[in-house]
């Protein structure tokens, strides 16, 4: 995560310089009947007025506060080389920017690791992406190998759109379309960690836990976000849901359509910027035994190192 430098200046409530009157009061000497020694041999007789006593007390308190603040500042500087380095906390999702459409116009293999640490938001649920897989054109594990069909048409759309398909008849798998229109590439969101909306996530998942099992797996992510295949072709760089007002249907062979005009309503699915992870692990993708040996062994799976929010198997992940 990013880091910020913490200033070592004194707190505002600590006076930098005492007023002259208080300095004089604080430095007032006591009159004794014997010369000053480290060990006094007789009790001193103090000659002062109540007002001076109060001034001395206040002066000592303020002087002590200044000395303590200066001592803590010096200690902090000595421990970190004149600056205290502290981790930057993750900003609230409401303060993070939505990723622009240009961010997604990249090869899926380049886009995949860049999505780690980014945030998916729908309604009150915000998830941090912790694990992804890249699927490229001419990849024998990619749905694009079948060409453009009613199911895969969103995959061939412009980068930054969602491609949601059903797996095993129950799981909704969220993919982020990559590259230019017509390429047929995407990044599968395999796992996430919760940022906001834990109660909603638990209700949608039907599992009351805050352990990684809640979101470690692509089907779990889709369910936590409440997705269906109707979300395919949804732009992830626009706030809210698109409500079509004018539609042109493409030839039946494509099984898709174009929105000529639309209006945005609330409750959309968005991809927000977030801090990039410090370390990333790579490994072969999961569940693609049907692919060619070359593509089945390709290290196109990416995960945040040291994160427990990663699906199994974890022992196939390595440092690049």
JOVENWO-V19541 format. One line per field, one symbol per residue. ss: DSSP state (A for helix, B for strand, O for the rest). psi: psi as a letter, one per 30 degrees, with the letter a starting at -180 (. if undefined). burial: b if it has 16 or more other ideal C-beta (glycine too) atoms within 10 Angstrom, else e. Layout:
BEGIN
ss = ???
psi = ???
burial = ???
END
This chain:
BEGIN
ss = OOBBBBOOOOOOOOOOOOOAAAAAAAOOOOOOOOOOOOOOOOOOOOOOOAAAAAAAAAAAAAAAAAAAAAAAAAAAAAAAOOOBBBBOOOOOAAAOOBOOAAAAOOOAAAAAAAAOOOBBBBOOBBBBBBBBBBBOOOOOOOAAAAOOOOOOAAAAOOOOBBBBBBBOOOBBBBBBBBOOOOOOBBBBBBBBBBBBOAAAAAAAAOOOOOOAAAOBOAAAAAAAOOOOAAAOOOBOOOOOBBBBBBBBBOOOOOOOBBBBBBBBBOOOBBBBOOOOOOOBBBBOOOOOOOOOAAAAOOOOBBBBOOOOOOOOOOOOOBBO
psi = llklkkkglklefkkekkkeeeeeefgklkklfllklejkflkkjkjlleeeeeeeeeeeeeeeeeeeeeeeeeeeeefghgkjkkkklklkfffkkkklefefilkefeeefffkflkkkkbgkkkkkfklkkklkgkffkffffajleefeffgalkflkjklkkggekjjkkjklalkfehllkkjellkkelheeeeeeefhjilglffegikeeeeeeefhllfffkgkkfgkklkkjkfkkkklkfffhalkjelllkllglkljlllkklekklllllkhhfflleeeefkigkklkkgkfikllkfffklk.
burial = eeeeeeeeeeeeeeeeebeeebeebbeeeeeeeeeeeeeeeeeeeeeeeeeeeebbeebeebbeebeebeeebeeeeeeeeeeeeeeeebeebeebebbeeebbbbebbebbbbbbbbbbbbeebbbbbbbbbbbbbebebbbbeeebeeebbbbbbbbbbbbbbeeeeeebbbbbbbbeeebbbbbbbbbbbbbbbbebbbebbeeeeeebebbbbbbbbbbbbbbeeebbbbbbbbeebeeeeeeeeeeeeeebeeeeeeeeeeebbbbbebbebeebbbbbbbebeebeeebeebbbbbbbeebebbbeeeeebeee
END
